[in-house]
Amino acid sequence: MKKVSFNPSRRTFITQSTKATLAVGIGSSAVGSAFLTACGGTSEKEEEEVVQLSTGFSQAGLAYDYAALEPNIDAMTMEIHYTKHAAGYAKKLKAACEAEGVDMEKPLEEVLMKVSNYSTATRNNGGGHYNHELFWSIMSPEGGGKPEGELASAIDEAFGSFDAFVEKFEGAAKGRFGSGWAWLVVDENKKLQVGSTPNQDNPLMDISDFQGIPLMGIDVWEHAYYLHYQNERGKYVSNWWNVVNWSAISDRYQSIV
């Protein structure tokens, strides 16, 4: 799969044209330019009008209480996961970026798309921060069920059915050796793909074998589930569908296609 350049949002999404959405954060790479050209380009005025909502370098607040996702994710796991693991990635990312002179006013996505140019500390902590910020935002106490509208149609087209998609996604999550993440992404052809990455890598990174624009991702590091599920990663993955926020994921999809 070829590398993709893009500008995803974190929690809410701009309501202007898709051209304007794609304009910010693409940069001057050949792939990015080709992708933007294929979408019809954008004017300087459109770029100026875009409100940038991509991932920052600081940890955002949770939109729900630690206990809100029970019984699927227990309160103690959520609190430790958010305040210790994820907070640690954000803190270490800032330190790494300060040491390397990274401009933290720009979206984190721009760093991740060129992460091969940066240190291991920036790669690991940048990925860890981005992955968790996305993870929190695509879960909800009112989650579960199935996607609707264009996202549902795209899933059916790509995988045959929602059930077939779930099976493939669970296979990627349960089959990831060691620690890592499973993903649903939009590829360079705006088609949906499922895959996984090790550790805190993600499909944005130019060093990743699996690339695309992340729509959703599940954390399969043991710290995400071990207190409640012990060694039963599969049970955690299967129960996770009960908290998936399909509305937020559909918004991400709409912002890309």
C-alpha positions in Angstrom: 0.0 0.0 0.0 1.3 3.4 -0.9 1.8 6.1 1.7 -1.2 8.5 2.3 -1.1 12.1 3.3 -4.1 13.6 4.9 -5.5 15.8 7.7 -7.8 13.9 10.1 -9.5 15.6 13.1 -9.4 14.4 16.7 -12.8 14.8 18.3 -14.9 17.1 16.2 -14.6 17.8 12.5 -14.8 20.9 10.3 -18.0 21.3 8.4 -16.4 23.0 5.4 -15.7 21.3 2.1 -13.6 18.1 1.8 -11.1 20.1 -0.3 -10.5 22.4 2.6 -10.3 19.5 5.1 -7.6 17.8 3.1 -5.7 21.0 2.5 -4.3 21.4 6.0 -1.5 19.1 7.0 -0.8 17.6 3.7 2.4 19.5 3.1 4.5 19.5 0.0 5.3 15.8 -0.5 4.8 14.3 -3.9 2.2 11.9 -2.6 0.4 14.7 -0.7 0.3 16.9 -3.8 -1.0 14.1 -6.0 -3.7 13.3 -3.4 -4.8 17.0 -3.2 -4.8 17.4 -6.9 -7.0 14.3 -7.3 -9.5 16.0 -4.9 -9.6 19.1 -7.1 -7.1 21.3 -5.2 -7.9 24.2 -2.8 -7.4 27.9 -2.8 -5.3 29.9 -0.4 -8.5 31.5 0.9 -10.0 28.1 1.7 -6.8 27.1 3.6 -7.0 30.3 5.6 -10.6 29.6 6.6 -10.0 26.1 7.8 -10.1 25.7 11.6 -7.4 23.2 12.4 -8.7 20.4 14.7 -6.0 17.8 14.3 -4.2 16.1 17.2 -2.1 18.3 19.4 0.8 17.4 21.7 -1.1 17.7 25.0 -3.5 15.2 26.5 -7.1 16.0 26.0 -9.7 15.5 28.7 -11.9 12.4 28.6 -15.5 13.0 27.5 -16.7 10.4 30.1 -16.0 9.2 33.6 -13.5 6.3 34.2 -16.4 4.0 35.2 -18.6 5.0 32.2 -17.5 2.1 30.0 -18.2 -0.6 32.5 -18.6 -3.6 32.5 -16.7 -3.7 29.2 -13.8 -1.7 30.4 -13.5 -1.4 34.2 -12.9 2.0 36.0 -9.5 1.1 37.5 -8.1 0.1 34.1 -9.5 3.3 32.5 -8.0 5.5 35.2 -4.6 3.8 35.2 -4.6 3.7 31.4 -5.4 7.4 31.0 -3.6 9.0 33.9 -0.4 6.8 33.8 0.2 5.2 30.5 -1.3 7.7 28.1 -0.3 10.7 30.2 3.3 9.3 30.2 3.4 9.2 26.4 2.2 12.9 26.2 4.8 14.0 28.8 7.7 12.1 27.1 6.6 13.3 23.7 6.9 16.9 24.7 10.3 16.3 26.2 11.5 14.5 23.0 10.1 17.2 20.7 11.8 19.9 22.8 15.1 18.1 22.5 14.7 17.8 18.7 13.3 21.3 18.2 10.0 20.0 16.8 7.4 22.7 16.2 4.6 21.7 18.5 2.2 24.3 17.1 1.6 22.1 14.0 -0.5 19.0 14.1 1.1 15.8 15.5 0.1 14.1 12.3 2.7 16.0 10.3 5.4 14.6 12.6 4.1 11.1 12.4 4.0 11.1 8.6 7.7 11.9 8.6 8.6 10.0 11.8 11.6 8.4 10.1 13.3 11.8 10.4 13.0 11.8 14.2 14.3 9.9 17.2 13.0 6.6 18.6 11.6 8.6 21.5 9.5 10.8 19.2 8.3 7.8 17.3 7.3 5.7 20.3 5.8 8.5 22.4 4.3 10.3 19.4 2.6 7.1 18.3 1.5 6.3 21.9 0.0 9.8 22.3 -1.8 9.9 19.0 -3.1 6.3 19.3 -4.6 6.9 22.7 -6.1 10.3 21.8 -7.9 8.5 19.0 -8.8 5.5 21.2 -10.6 7.6 23.8 -12.5 9.6 21.2 -14.0 6.6 19.4 -15.5 5.0 22.6 -18.6 6.1 24.4 -21.0 4.9 27.1 -23.7 5.1 24.5 -21.6 3.1 22.0 -22.2 -0.3 20.4 -24.6 -1.3 17.6 -23.6 -0.9 14.0 -22.6 2.0 11.8 -25.1 3.6 9.5 -25.2 5.5 6.3 -22.1 5.9 4.0 -19.7 4.2 6.5 -22.0 1.2 6.7 -22.2 1.0 2.9 -18.4 1.3 2.6 -17.9 -1.5 5.1 -20.3 -3.7 3.2 -18.4 -2.9 0.0 -15.0 -3.6 1.4 -15.7 -6.7 3.5 -18.9 -8.1 2.2 -20.9 -7.4 5.4 -20.6 -5.9 8.9 -20.1 -9.4 10.4 -17.3 -10.2 8.0 -15.6 -6.9 8.9 -15.9 -7.6 12.6 -14.4 -11.1 12.1 -11.4 -9.6 10.1 -10.9 -6.8 12.6 -11.0 -9.2 15.6 -8.5 -11.4 13.7 -6.1 -8.5 13.4 -6.5 -7.6 17.1 -6.3 -11.1 18.5 -3.6 -12.1 16.1 -1.2 -9.2 16.8 1.8 -10.9 18.4 2.9 -9.1 21.6 1.7 -5.5 22.1 0.2 -3.3 19.4 -2.9 -2.0 17.8 -5.6 -3.1 15.2 -7.0 -0.6 12.8 -9.7 0.3 10.4 -8.2 2.8 7.9 -9.1 4.6 4.6 -6.4 3.8 2.0 -5.1 6.0 -0.8 -8.0 5.0 -3.0 -10.5 5.9 -0.2 -11.2 2.2 0.4 -11.4 0.6 3.8 -8.7 -1.7 5.0 -8.1 -3.6 8.2 -4.6 -4.3 9.6 -2.4 -4.0 12.7 0.8 -2.4 13.8 3.3 -3.3 16.6 3.9 -1.4 19.8 2.9 2.2 19.4 3.3 2.5 15.7 0.3 3.5 13.6 -0.7 3.6 9.9 0.2 7.3 9.6 3.9 6.6 10.0 6.2 6.5 7.0 7.9 3.5 8.5 4.8 1.4 8.8 4.1 -1.6 6.6 0.4 -0.9 7.0 -0.7 2.6 6.0 -3.8 4.7 5.7 -5.9 7.2 7.5 -7.1 5.7 10.8 -10.8 5.7 11.5 -10.7 3.5 14.5 -8.1 1.5 16.5 -8.1 -0.8 19.5 -5.3 -1.0 22.0 -4.2 -4.6 22.5 -1.4 -3.9 24.9 -1.9 -5.9 28.1 -2.3 -2.7 30.2 -5.5 -2.0 28.3 -7.3 -5.1 29.6 -5.3 -7.2 32.0 -6.8 -6.1 35.3 -10.3 -7.2 34.1 -9.6 -9.9 31.5 -6.2 -11.2 32.6 -4.9 -13.2 29.6 -8.2 -13.3 27.7 -7.4 -10.7 25.0 -10.1 -12.2 22.8 -12.8 -11.6 25.3 -11.7 -8.0 25.7 -11.7 -7.5 21.9 -15.2 -9.0 21.6 -16.7 -7.0 24.4 -15.1 -3.8 23.1 -17.7 -3.5 20.3 -20.2 -2.5 23.0 -18.5 0.8 23.6 -17.5 1.7 20.0 -18.8 5.1 19.1 -19.9 4.7 15.5 -21.1 8.3 15.3 -17.6 9.6 15.9 -16.1 7.1 13.5 -18.6 8.0 10.8 -17.7 11.7 11.3 -14.0 10.8 10.7 -15.0 8.9 7.6 -17.1 11.8 6.3 -14.2 14.2 6.8 -11.9 12.1 4.6 -14.1 11.0 1.7 
